[in-house]
Amino acid sequence: MNIAVLGTGMVGRALAARLHELGHTVVVGTRDPAATSARTGADGMGRPPFSAWQASHGDIGLATFADAASAADLVVNASNGAASMEVLRLAGAANLAGKVLLDVSNPLDFSAGYPPTLFVKDTDSLGETIQRAFPEARVVKALNTVTADLMVDPRSLGASFTVFLSGDDTEAKATVVGLLTDVGHDDVIDLGGIETARGPEMMLPVWLSLARTLGTSLFDFKVVR
């Protein structure tokens, strides 16, 4: 499958590398490929520049958001939640139409410091906002309660954990479940329509508090039946 991963940060890099490892053709989308490739310093989180990562992942392409989405069968929104709407607009509604759009972003608002709030919640979600803005895309919310390392290597935790799934399109959700299974996830719960994305998104304040208390992001939620 041809997959576009929109976002060059930690999540985008992790997903792009793992999906390529599974045999998919992967292109990473960015606003300005030349500028992204030219950066030599660490980013704001202290991570090496994208160019250093790409040097060891030479078979993964880099393109504008629009070009990456245009050539893809499935698009992954791995951008920062606050930038997601702009990123998807740059990708282009026509390039997203009819395609599975896997949204792993979160509506975190750090403008007032830590702990963050959510810029959409309770009666709406970022997943729903994206689906309304791009009605011809087949939006599936998943993996937003999982840190990047566990998104792509769930078995490294040594215990099973739960991944939540929300979306209106049954076939699109089946496609995403197939990808998650290939990656190694063994407990995926389909919550229902895209409106159910509100729950997993509102779990993020709890997740962030746990990460600070535990001193690690290598943990996750498990629904025990």
C-alpha positions in Angstrom: 0.0 0.0 0.0 1.1 3.6 -0.7 1.0 5.5 2.6 1.6 9.2 3.3 2.6 10.1 6.8 2.0 13.8 7.4 4.5 15.1 10.0 8.2 14.8 10.5 8.3 14.7 14.3 8.8 11.7 16.6 5.4 10.1 15.8 5.7 10.6 12.1 9.2 9.2 12.0 8.3 6.2 14.1 5.2 5.3 12.0 6.9 5.9 8.7 9.8 3.6 9.6 7.6 0.8 10.9 5.2 0.9 8.0 8.0 0.8 5.5 9.5 -2.1 7.4 6.2 -3.9 6.9 6.6 -3.6 3.1 4.5 -0.4 2.4 5.7 2.4 0.2 5.9 5.4 2.5 6.3 9.1 1.8 6.6 11.6 4.6 4.8 14.9 4.1 6.1 18.2 5.2 5.4 21.9 4.5 8.7 22.6 2.7 10.8 19.5 1.8 13.9 21.6 0.9 13.8 23.5 4.2 13.1 20.3 6.2 16.1 18.6 4.6 18.3 21.6 5.1 17.9 21.8 8.9 21.0 20.7 10.7 20.3 21.5 14.4 18.2 19.6 16.9 14.5 20.4 17.2 12.8 22.0 20.2 12.6 18.6 21.9 16.3 17.9 21.4 15.8 15.3 18.6 18.3 15.1 15.7 17.2 16.9 12.5 15.0 15.1 10.1 17.9 14.9 7.6 19.8 12.7 10.0 16.9 10.4 10.3 16.3 10.3 6.6 19.9 9.4 6.0 19.3 6.0 7.6 15.8 5.6 6.0 16.7 6.4 2.4 13.9 4.4 0.9 11.3 6.7 2.6 10.4 9.7 0.5 9.9 13.3 1.5 7.4 15.5 -0.3 5.0 18.4 0.3 1.8 17.5 2.2 -0.2 17.7 -1.1 2.2 15.6 -3.1 2.5 12.9 -0.4 -1.3 12.7 0.0 -2.0 12.7 -3.7 0.1 9.6 -4.3 -1.2 7.7 -1.2 -3.9 5.0 -0.7 -3.9 5.8 3.0 -2.9 9.0 4.8 -1.7 9.2 8.4 -2.1 12.5 10.2 0.9 12.4 12.6 1.0 16.2 13.0 0.7 18.2 16.1 -3.0 18.5 17.0 -2.9 22.3 17.1 -1.6 22.3 13.5 -3.6 19.4 12.1 -6.3 21.4 10.4 -3.8 23.5 8.6 -1.7 20.5 7.6 -4.7 18.7 6.2 -5.8 21.8 4.3 -2.3 22.0 2.8 -2.6 18.3 1.9 -5.8 19.2 0.0 -9.4 18.0 0.3 -9.2 16.5 -3.2 -6.1 14.5 -2.3 -7.8 13.1 0.8 -11.2 12.3 -0.8 -12.1 8.6 -0.7 -9.0 7.7 1.3 -8.6 6.3 4.8 -7.3 9.1 7.0 -5.8 7.7 10.2 -5.7 10.4 12.7 -3.4 9.9 15.7 -3.3 13.5 16.8 -4.5 15.1 20.0 -6.1 18.5 20.7 -3.6 19.5 23.4 -3.5 23.2 24.3 -0.3 24.2 26.2 -0.9 27.9 25.9 -1.5 28.3 29.7 1.4 25.9 30.6 1.3 22.5 32.2 -0.9 20.6 32.6 -2.5 21.4 29.2 -6.2 21.6 28.5 -7.9 20.4 25.3 -9.0 23.0 22.7 -12.0 20.8 21.8 -13.7 18.4 24.1 -16.9 17.3 25.8 -19.4 17.8 22.9 -16.9 17.6 20.1 -13.4 16.1 19.2 -10.6 16.8 16.9 -11.5 13.6 15.0 -15.0 14.9 14.4 -13.6 18.3 13.4 -11.4 16.7 10.8 -14.2 14.5 9.5 -16.6 17.6 9.1 -13.9 19.6 7.4 -13.0 16.8 5.0 -16.3 14.9 4.5 -15.1 12.8 1.6 -12.2 11.5 3.7 -12.7 8.3 5.7 -11.4 9.4 9.1 -10.4 6.8 11.7 -9.2 7.9 15.1 -6.7 5.5 16.7 -3.3 5.3 18.6 -3.8 8.8 20.2 -3.4 7.2 23.7 -0.1 5.5 22.8 3.4 6.9 22.8 5.3 6.7 19.6 7.6 3.8 20.6 4.6 1.6 21.6 2.6 2.6 18.5 5.2 0.8 16.4 6.5 -1.9 18.8 3.7 -2.8 21.2 5.3 -6.0 22.3 8.3 -4.2 23.7 6.1 -3.3 26.7 5.9 -7.0 27.7 2.2 -6.8 28.3 -0.9 -6.3 26.1 -2.6 -2.9 26.2 -5.8 -1.5 24.6 -6.0 0.6 21.4 -9.2 2.4 20.8 -10.8 3.0 17.3 -13.4 5.5 16.2 -14.8 6.2 12.8 -17.9 6.2 10.6 -16.6 4.0 7.8 -16.6 0.2 8.5 -14.2 -0.6 5.7 -11.8 2.1 6.7 -11.8 0.9 10.2 -11.1 -2.7 9.0 -8.1 -1.4 7.0 -6.7 0.3 10.1 -7.3 -2.7 12.3 -5.3 -4.7 9.7 -2.4 -2.3 9.9 -2.5 -2.3 13.7 -2.5 -6.1 13.8 0.5 -6.2 11.4 2.3 -3.9 13.7 1.6 -6.2 16.6 -1.4 -4.7 18.5 -3.5 -7.5 19.9 -6.3 -5.7 21.7 -8.2 -3.2 19.5 -11.6 -2.0 20.6 -13.9 -0.4 18.1 -15.8 2.3 20.1 -18.2 3.1 17.2 -18.7 6.3 15.1 -16.3 9.2 14.9 -18.1 11.0 17.8 -16.7 8.3 20.1 -13.2 9.9 19.5 -14.1 12.3 22.3 -13.4 9.7 24.9 -9.9 8.7 23.9 -9.0 12.3 23.3 -10.1 13.3 26.8 -8.0 10.5 28.2 -4.9 12.5 27.4 -4.8 14.6 30.5 -4.8 11.4 32.5 -2.1 9.9 30.3 0.1 13.0 30.7 -0.3 13.0 34.5 0.6 9.3 34.6 3.7 9.9 32.4 4.9 12.6 34.8 4.2 10.5 37.9 5.7 7.3 36.5 8.6 9.1 35.0 8.2 7.3 31.6 5.9 7.2 28.6 6.3 3.4 28.2 2.9 2.4 29.7 -0.6 2.3 28.5 -4.2 1.6 29.3 -5.7 -1.9 29.4 -9.4 -2.7 29.4 -9.8 -5.8 31.5 -12.9 -7.8 30.7 
